[in-house]
Amino acid sequence: MALSKQEWLALEAKAHKLRLDLLETTHMAGSGHIGGGSSVLDILTIIYHKYMNIRIEDPKWEDRDRCIVSKGHAGIAYAPLLVDLGWNDPEQLKTFNLTGSKMGIHLDSNKVIGVDASTGSLGHGLSIGVGTALAARVLGKDYKTYVILGDGELDEGSNWEAAMSAAHFNTSSVITFVDRNGAMIDGPTESIMALEPLADKFTAFGFNTLRIDGHSFPQLAEAIETALAATDKPTCIICDTIKAVGFGSKAGDYRWHYGAMDDDGYEQAKKDLEAYYAGRKAKAEQEGN
């Protein structure tokens, strides 16, 4: 197993803490992208807390690994993570998406420490990631670039142009994740613009393609280890996830792509998240080695 029991439990605790921070930030802001924020959090957690080569004391270290969160609306989950690392003032979360805040709904790399690329205009993250990898090659650097795509944004043709480039230039230092929660702002992805067979498409574009449970830390770890070992072509890890996972009855409901909740809803969401974490923690205790 690529993940020890101790690591698994630590990642579960961190992801739970960050989901609570996401909830708190949403409540303070008055609304937020709860759905896609929660679905991507396990991916972000394992990248930053196990695999990314970074220096906490120097977030702009030139040899650091990069992370491009192409689905920029997940900023409400990404911001608490960057605060938790100690790179940004926790007080900034209290003004998230409010007038004058450094933390807009899509995080600005010029204002939020640790953001490697400003995103939110969907469909550009993989292009940036390929460019980052090519820059590393020219500079003689060996850093990795992690790119996180939303499944809805794969309707954008620019992703597929970038995929062709990634394969053509063999940017194996780019590890691409698709947060495959099956939903977008208007409804289920397969109703709006069908993506399946998605794995076959990435394979046809020249990728090593893996498909996993995106809420399983052991599966995420094994997939990332496989991707890091690959040198023949870039890797895409399709992560089957659940929109608004952990948020009780909201989970899996595309209408919670973006939303607000009153005080009663906020209190219920905390209870839902505690119950969700308890189940995941018990699984790690039972199955971890």
C-alpha positions, 0 to 999 in steps of 0.5 A: 500500500502506498499509504500507511494507516497513520498517513491515511488517518492524518489525511482524513483528519486534515480533509475533515478540518478543511471541509469544516473551514469550507463550510465556515467560509461559505457561511461568512461569505453568505454563499459559495461553491460548496459542491465542487469545493467539497468534491475536490478537497480530498485531491487537494489534501493528498497533493499538498500534504503528501506529494507536493515538493514545497517549502512551508517557509518559502512558498515562492521557492523556484524549485517547488512543485506547482498546482494549477486548480483549473476549476477556479470556482473551487477557490472556497476550498483552496483558500482554507488550505492555503491559509491552513498551510500558514501562507495567508492570514486566516482573517482573510477568510472572513471577507471571502468574495466580499468587496475589497477582499484579497480573496475573490471567488476565483483566487488571484495569484497576485493577491493570494500566496501559494496560488500558482495560476489565476483561474476561473475562466474555465478550460485553460488550466491544462494549457497552463500546466503544459506550459509550466512543464515546458518551462521547467524543461527549458530551465533544467528543473525537475519540478512536477505540475499538478493540474486539477480539472472539473469535468464540466469544463471539459466541454471547453475545446481548449482542454483537448488542444492542451491534451494533444500538446501534452502528449506530443511534447511528452510532458510526463511531469504534468499529472492531471486530475479530473474531478469527475463529480458528474454535475455542473451548474446546469445539471448532470454532465451527461445530460448537458454534454456527455463526456463518456467514455472519458477514460478512452478519450484521454487514452486516445489523446496519448495519456496514461489514464487511470480511473479511481474513487476520488474520495479514497486516499489509498486509491489516490496515493496509488494512482499518484505513485503510478503517475510519478513513475511514468516517463513515457507519456503524461498521466490523467487520473479520473477521480469519481467524486460526489458533488457536495460530498459530506453535506448530507442530503446536498451530496450528489445534488447539482443544485448545490454547485453554488449555494447559501444556507441559513443558520439552521442549515449551517448547524445541520451541515456541521453535524453532517460533516462530523458524521461523514468524517466518523465513517471515513475515519472508522474505515481507515482504522479498520482497513489501514496497515 
